[in-house]
């Protein structure tokens, strides 16, 4: 197989492990050892990597790739992202399960069903998944990918439905009616011993 046409990131190569060309690899598969089940993995530049051996090691796996025989060759691969084509992944998940890559390009609809944009990417900066969307002509709008903010994901229908209030795109009408005292409103901020104002 050539370079993937619809690449899905499966792993990223970390540091060299030992002197025989092994590498620490962070996988994005449910079972880290399943990385070896997808056949050749590809770098962005089209280089193919075949797994010769794989074993678990704490939060990562230790991998020996064919053709990588020493530490110097292994160190040259640090930071390389590894991909497979979307067609290599199974489609036999439960209803409501999908790959993040399947969301890219879907139409975004609001509560009324009106189209308001398009999904550009799924990001995760450590606090949970975030959809990057075009919203009413504005690009790069980020919304939380939660059940409240995105109650409907219909991959086969080609759209996601968002709740604009839960997604933080419009103000809640109840908040607008709340009385305000000066420049700060008097919303409860948690117990005093919880570390101050949050």
Secondary structure as a PSIPRED ss2 file (coil, helix, strand):
# PSIPRED VFORMAT (PSIPRED V4.0)

   1 X C   1.000  0.000  0.000
   2 X C   1.000  0.000  0.000
   3 X C   1.000  0.000  0.000
   4 X C   1.000  0.000  0.000
   5 X C   1.000  0.000  0.000
   6 X C   1.000  0.000  0.000
   7 X E   0.000  0.000  1.000
   8 X E   0.000  0.000  1.000
   9 X E   0.000  0.000  1.000
  10 X E   0.000  0.000  1.000
  11 X E   0.000  0.000  1.000
  12 X E   0.000  0.000  1.000
  13 X E   0.000  0.000  1.000
  14 X E   0.000  0.000  1.000
  15 X E   0.000  0.000  1.000
  16 X E   0.000  0.000  1.000
  17 X E   0.000  0.000  1.000
  18 X C   1.000  0.000  0.000
  19 X C   1.000  0.000  0.000
  20 X C   1.000  0.000  0.000
  21 X C   1.000  0.000  0.000
  22 X E   0.000  0.000  1.000
  23 X E   0.000  0.000  1.000
  24 X E   0.000  0.000  1.000
  25 X E   0.000  0.000  1.000
  26 X E   0.000  0.000  1.000
  27 X E   0.000  0.000  1.000
  28 X C   1.000  0.000  0.000
  29 X C   1.000  0.000  0.000
  30 X C   1.000  0.000  0.000
  31 X C   1.000  0.000  0.000
  32 X H   0.000  1.000  0.000
  33 X H   0.000  1.000  0.000
  34 X H   0.000  1.000  0.000
  35 X H   0.000  1.000  0.000
  36 X H   0.000  1.000  0.000
  37 X H   0.000  1.000  0.000
  38 X H   0.000  1.000  0.000
  39 X C   1.000  0.000  0.000
  40 X C   1.000  0.000  0.000
  41 X E   0.000  0.000  1.000
  42 X E   0.000  0.000  1.000
  43 X C   1.000  0.000  0.000
  44 X C   1.000  0.000  0.000
  45 X C   1.000  0.000  0.000
  46 X C   1.000  0.000  0.000
  47 X C   1.000  0.000  0.000
  48 X E   0.000  0.000  1.000
  49 X E   0.000  0.000  1.000
  50 X C   1.000  0.000  0.000
  51 X E   0.000  0.000  1.000
  52 X E   0.000  0.000  1.000
  53 X E   0.000  0.000  1.000
  54 X E   0.000  0.000  1.000
  55 X E   0.000  0.000  1.000
  56 X E   0.000  0.000  1.000
  57 X E   0.000  0.000  1.000
  58 X C   1.000  0.000  0.000
  59 X C   1.000  0.000  0.000
  60 X E   0.000  0.000  1.000
  61 X E   0.000  0.000  1.000
  62 X E   0.000  0.000  1.000
  63 X E   0.000  0.000  1.000
  64 X E   0.000  0.000  1.000
  65 X E   0.000  0.000  1.000
  66 X C   1.000  0.000  0.000
  67 X C   1.000  0.000  0.000
  68 X C   1.000  0.000  0.000
  69 X C   1.000  0.000  0.000
  70 X C   1.000  0.000  0.000
  71 X H   0.000  1.000  0.000
  72 X H   0.000  1.000  0.000
  73 X H   0.000  1.000  0.000
  74 X H   0.000  1.000  0.000
  75 X H   0.000  1.000  0.000
  76 X C   1.000  0.000  0.000
  77 X C   1.000  0.000  0.000
  78 X C   1.000  0.000  0.000
  79 X C   1.000  0.000  0.000
  80 X C   1.000  0.000  0.000
  81 X E   0.000  0.000  1.000
  82 X E   0.000  0.000  1.000
  83 X E   0.000  0.000  1.000
  84 X E   0.000  0.000  1.000
  85 X E   0.000  0.000  1.000
  86 X H   0.000  1.000  0.000
  87 X H   0.000  1.000  0.000
  88 X H   0.000  1.000  0.000
  89 X C   1.000  0.000  0.000
  90 X C   1.000  0.000  0.000
  91 X C   1.000  0.000  0.000
  92 X C   1.000  0.000  0.000
  93 X C   1.000  0.000  0.000
  94 X C   1.000  0.000  0.000
  95 X C   1.000  0.000  0.000
  96 X C   1.000  0.000  0.000
  97 X C   1.000  0.000  0.000
  98 X C   1.000  0.000  0.000
  99 X C   1.000  0.000  0.000
 100 X H   0.000  1.000  0.000
 101 X H   0.000  1.000  0.000
 102 X H   0.000  1.000  0.000
 103 X H   0.000  1.000  0.000
 104 X C   1.000  0.000  0.000
 105 X C   1.000  0.000  0.000
 106 X C   1.000  0.000  0.000
 107 X E   0.000  0.000  1.000
 108 X E   0.000  0.000  1.000
 109 X E   0.000  0.000  1.000
 110 X C   1.000  0.000  0.000
 111 X C   1.000  0.000  0.000
 112 X C   1.000  0.000  0.000
 113 X C   1.000  0.000  0.000
 114 X C   1.000  0.000  0.000
 115 X E   0.000  0.000  1.000
 116 X E   0.000  0.000  1.000
 117 X E   0.000  0.000  1.000
 118 X E   0.000  0.000  1.000
 119 X E   0.000  0.000  1.000
 120 X E   0.000  0.000  1.000
 121 X E   0.000  0.000  1.000
 122 X E   0.000  0.000  1.000
 123 X E   0.000  0.000  1.000
 124 X E   0.000  0.000  1.000
 125 X C   1.000  0.000  0.000
 126 X C   1.000  0.000  0.000
 127 X C   1.000  0.000  0.000
 128 X C   1.000  0.000  0.000
 129 X E   0.000  0.000  1.000
 130 X E   0.000  0.000  1.000
 131 X E   0.000  0.000  1.000
 132 X E   0.000  0.000  1.000
 133 X E   0.000  0.000  1.000
 134 X E   0.000  0.000  1.000
 135 X E   0.000  0.000  1.000
 136 X C   1.000  0.000  0.000
 137 X C   1.000  0.000  0.000
 138 X E   0.000  0.000  1.000
 139 X E   0.000  0.000  1.000
 140 X E   0.000  0.000  1.000
 141 X E   0.000  0.000  1.000
 142 X E   0.000  0.000  1.000
 143 X E   0.000  0.000  1.000
 144 X E   0.000  0.000  1.000
 145 X C   1.000  0.000  0.000
 146 X C   1.000  0.000  0.000
 147 X C   1.000  0.000  0.000
 148 X C   1.000  0.000  0.000
 149 X C   1.000  0.000  0.000
 150 X C   1.000  0.000  0.000
 151 X C   1.000  0.000  0.000
 152 X E   0.000  0.000  1.000
 153 X E   0.000  0.000  1.000
 154 X E   0.000  0.000  1.000
 155 X C   1.000  0.000  0.000
 156 X C   1.000  0.000  0.000
 157 X C   1.000  0.000  0.000
 158 X C   1.000  0.000  0.000
 159 X E   0.000  0.000  1.000
 160 X E   0.000  0.000  1.000
 161 X E   0.000  0.000  1.000
 162 X C   1.000  0.000  0.000
 163 X C   1.000  0.000  0.000
 164 X C   1.000  0.000  0.000
 165 X C   1.000  0.000  0.000
 166 X C   1.000  0.000  0.000
 167 X C   1.000  0.000  0.000
 168 X C   1.000  0.000  0.000
 169 X C   1.000  0.000  0.000
 170 X C   1.000  0.000  0.000
 171 X C   1.000  0.000  0.000
 172 X C   1.000  0.000  0.000
 173 X H   0.000  1.000  0.000
 174 X H   0.000  1.000  0.000
 175 X H   0.000  1.000  0.000
 176 X H   0.000  1.000  0.000
 177 X H   0.000  1.000  0.000
 178 X C   1.000  0.000  0.000
 179 X C   1.000  0.000  0.000
 180 X C   1.000  0.000  0.000
 181 X E   0.000  0.000  1.000
 182 X C   1.000  0.000  0.000
 183 X C   1.000  0.000  0.000
 184 X E   0.000  0.000  1.000
 185 X C   1.000  0.000  0.000
 186 X C   1.000  0.000  0.000
 187 X C   1.000  0.000  0.000
 188 X C   1.000  0.000  0.000
 189 X C   1.000  0.000  0.000
 190 X C   1.000  0.000  0.000
 191 X C   1.000  0.000  0.000
 192 X H   0.000  1.000  0.000
 193 X H   0.000  1.000  0.000
 194 X H   0.000  1.000  0.000
 195 X C   1.000  0.000  0.000
 196 X C   1.000  0.000  0.000
 197 X C   1.000  0.000  0.000
 198 X C   1.000  0.000  0.000
